[in-house]
Every structure is written in C-alpha cells, then in structure tokens.
Amino acid sequence: MNKELIINAAPTGVEIAFLEDKKLVELHSEKTDANFAVGDLYLGKVKKLIPGLNAAFVDVGFEKDAFLHYTDLSPYVRSILKFTQLAMHDKDGLDFAKFRSEPEIVKTGKINEVLNGKPNVLVQILKEPIAAKGPRLSCELSLPGRFVVMTPFNEIVAVSKKIHSSEERKRLHKIVEAIRPKNFGVIVRTAAEGKSTAELHQDLLSLVETWKTLQANLKNAVAPVRIMSEENKTTSILRDLLSADFNKVVVNDKNLFTVTQSYIQRIAPDKLDIVSFYQNGLPIFDQFGVTKQVKSSFGKTVNLPSGAYLIIEHTEALHVIDVNSGYKSVSNNQEDNALETNLEAAEEIARQLRLRDIGGIIVVDFIDMKLPDNKRKVHEAMEGYMKTDRAKHSVLPISKFGLSQITRQRMRPEVNINTSEDCPVCNGTGKITSTLLLEDEMEKRLSYLITHGHKNLTLVVHPIVYAYLTKGWFNSTIKKWKRKFKTNLKAKSNTNSHLIDFKFYNEHEEEIKF
C-alpha cells in the first residue's frame, strides 16, 4: 500500500493529511494555541472528591476541572503521589532507580481513601476536552517511543499481541527484560518486530532521558501546570505510522521540514529520502488533491463511485450511518445488488470513521439482505477494513434488522468540516429580497451613482429581469430612468447572473463596487 503524509503549515497551526493509495484516510490539525493534547503530563490539584461517582475533579488549568475516575488511578498511584512530592521538593537530586515504590491500591477501593487531603498529583491527558466536558485524566503514566512504551513505577514487560510469532515474542521479551531500567515497565510495540537489541536499547535510553526531563520540570512546580507535552503531532504521527510502505512525506515549511528530517534520521535513517520540501506556488493541499477530497468527504451526504451514497447523522448519544443504493444496479437480483452496495459502503464507512475521528457508538443501517452468508460477508469485510484503524474498536455482527453496531475509542473531538458555501444571493439565510423591492433597490443604487458623477452606465441583470426592465418601447423602466436621471443608461442580460443579482459597470466596462 502506498502511504503519503502531506503536512501543511500555516500561521494558525499545522494540518496533516494521511493518504493511502492517494485516498485521504486521516486528517489531523494542530492549532498553535492548542492547550491540551492526549499524552500531555500535568501537575494537577485535586479540587473535589465525588464518592458517589468514585471520582475526583482535578484542576489542570482548563476552564472546567478535569475528570479522574478511580479506575484510571493506576495501581501505583500511591507511588506517583510520593514521587510527585519528592520531585517537587527535590534538593539533593532524586535518583529514580533508588526510588522505593508504595504498595498497590485495590481495584475495589474508594477515591477518598487514596486522594484524601486533596494533594497535587501527576496526571496524563487521556481524552481532550470534548463539547462542554473537561479533559479526562489518567494516572496510568506512559511514555511512548518508536518501538516501546515505558511505564514508570512497575517492572512488568509485555509484548504486543499483534506480533503473532511466539518465537519473536519470546526473543523480544528476553531482550527487553535484560535492558529494562529499574522501576520502569516496558510494553513492546508491534513496530519492534525484527528489531535488534541496539535499536530497542536506544529507544529505551531516549525515554529515560525524557523521564529525567519530566523529573526536573517537577522541581519547584506549582499546580496547575503542564509538566511535559507530547511530541508535536507531526512527529507523533510519524512515530506511530512510519513503516516499510510509507514512502512520501511532503512539508511546505522549512523549519518543520528540518524537524521531520531530523526525526526520521533518528528513528529510520534508511528512509530519510522520503522527506521532501514543497515550494510550488499552488497550495500544497490543492497540489496533492487533499482539498477536493475534504470537500467531497465531509458533510451529511457522502457519495460512492457506484452511485450509492451514505447519510451520516450525529445525535447526542451516537452516530447513525444509513446506506442507500441510489441509482446503483449491478444485476437484476435484489440480493446481489444489496450485497455489492453494502460491501462498497463498508469500505467507505471504515474510512469515514478514521477521517472524521468518529468515536462512541456508531449504528450502521445496511441495505436489507436475506441470506445469512451475505450478512456474514459484509460483517467480515467491515472488520477487515477496520483493521488499519489505530483506535480501539469493536464490530458486532449484523442484526436481523440489518443494523451493525460499532464502538470506537473516542480520544479527541470529532473532526467536523463545513463543506457548504454561503449562497451569494441569500448570504446563507435561505431567503432572498422580495422581487417587488428589486426595482426600487436598483433605482436607489442608480441615483447614488449619478449623484457621485458616474455617467454612461451599463446595468447587467438576469434575462428575466432584463425582459421586465426593457418591456415597452417608450415607457420601459430603463427609458424612465434615463429621462429621470438625464443619463446614458444601457441594460444587458447575463445568464450567469442570479435572479435578483444586478451589477453596474462604468464606461470602461469596469464593475462598480458598492
């Protein structure tokens, strides 16, 4: 599969388009003034304990306090609280390798037993603020690298289940167990498959340095404050996506180009030549067809190549996707038509979920099929197309009503781009000026131009309005205006004009702007 990353840098932020075989599948935007990002670490102040919810509200600097549930506390939260206090008041230089962990908390405990006294606590953003909600927090701290994820305060080594070879899993487990720093657990990522000890060790060392920086930032910190940011979105996407079939990264900003090059030099030196600097006159998203795909892919209706289409609706509780056959007709067999349309729709639905970053519960109303085998084929196809989705998800089989239920992890607000444009006649109101007033409006504009010294004017209008203005040889509206304002006035029709749209041009055929 051909994978490309197109990075558009602008003064307001960075937009990142991820293309698979020239088709847009993910669109990320990182605003320069963004306050919160998933993975950021904060020193928060516990403001309120809610025993009924078994949760706490924590001030991390957002306008609404962040939410921290007991289940997101981490078994090692007592160690985190102890470490936070030691690091904040560190004078002699805290050696984390000699840090003595506290006993784990029980899964069925109470929030007020752990966070009594409302202490300062080191937390990580689990979900960005969505709608009116504050951020969702976690004390399950993790530092992601290219090949491993490092988790402090435990000594557990785990290997990604997506690595299917048992021999490879054992090899990676043995290597990481040997090089793992004290007081750190390690999760081996899928990208580590086939990597050498040196590569894994280098990744671990860079994460240890990151932890030391975090520890230094905690010293004398006053809550609420951001202690450490996740890498910028460009490098974090490269970190998660870079693979053998990732063959192009195009950047239109010199600084970002240098950052991207140095990052790839560090993590994959053999792929340095995939990065290129774009300096063509045409906007980068236009050049690579991203703008056109954004316009066609967002909105309530999404058209499919065959003529079928999707209707995507968002309610407070869930998303609903309706599959419609349109004018599609593969054969005279209704069951075959339904199967073909549903299979085509499944691929586009999987793309839409990634592209819009839709999360929560999604209900898909496929076209009714009678045969169980066909329902199974569509369900398996849906699961297959969703495999490339990095968000956690689950796809249930199609019910007897033809509905498929999907759950997808929601980490960030849904990407919602308005692709419609305001009508130039009604200016987006859906209403136009009464045609009875149109003649008066034109006469007022004409009077204004005459009083400001304009002569030899041409009025360009819609053909229907032109017919009305020129009706009658002597008493036409145009002739009346010529006599009234004692000026040379001509009328012209233009089929491209809107019904109530009119423009005045001077003797040099230049449009007069009001």
Secondary structure by P-SEA (a helix, b strand, c coil): cbbbbbbbbcccbbbbbbbccccccbbbbbbccccccccbbbbcccccccccccbbbbbccccbbbbbcccccccaaaaaaaaaaaaaacccccccccccccbbbbcccccccccccccbbbbbbcccccccccbbbbcbbbbbcccbbbbccccccccccccccaaaaaaaaaaaaaaccccbbbbbccccccccaaaaaaaaaaaaaaaaaaaaaaccccccccccccccaaaaaaaacccccccbbbbccaaaaaaaaaaaaaccccccccbbbbbcccccccccaaaaaaaacccccccccccbbbbbbbcccbbbbbbbbccccccccaaaaaaaaaaaaaaaaaaaaaaaccccbbbbbccccccaaaaaaaaaaaaaaaccccccccccccccccbbbbbbbbccccccccccccccccccccccccccaaaaaaaaaaaaaaaacccbbbbbbcaaaaaaaaccccccaaaaaaaacccbbbbbbbccccccbbbbbccccccccc
